[in-house]
């Protein structure tokens, strides 16, 4: 028979391993979240290729294709990848992590050549920061301003042909395809259509902030 002491030690080791797994996969407290973002940023520095600056032309070429997407599942889900243009130029890289919890708890960090986007979701409620500044909170597909609490941008729930219009304020600034990437299309399906020529910096950032989260979520395994 196995001595009681050995059984007790094995049980203790098992409990410590379970606690370690739970601790490493739980949502960090608010005071530790910046360190979590910095860790993802530093990690991305090591694998993300030099990103091509985004402009109107690059947005028109932005595709659903990803370069070297890696998805890991287990106690939690993590993923990383880089969206490219139809000519395989890297334009947006991201790192994603879903934490334990009965409701959705997750972190998405995304980066372009000029800006970074941080999305924290706690108990199903998502906040957005751009370049370290609070922008707002997502209510479904609508972004509410951090100060005003009023809608400042949204992805429409109603399709026009195969696209979902994205608006900033009262202006439509583009549409994102509702299709998934087709493996049979070697160049990749274009992500956007109907982007105006006079798109300004604020509109571009809000367009990308909504679209990037939408595209990343689509590419992840369903829970």
Beta strands, then each sheet from edge to edge (+ up, - down):
strand 1: 62-72
strand 2: 77-85
strand 3: 90-98
strand 4: 106-111
strand 5: 116-122
strand 6: 125-130
strand 7: 133-139
strand 8: 142-145
strand 9: 151-160
strand 10: 163-168
strand 11: 171-177
strand 12: 192-193
sheet 1: 1+ 2- 3+ 4- 5+ 6- 7+ 8- 9+ 10- 11+ 12-
end
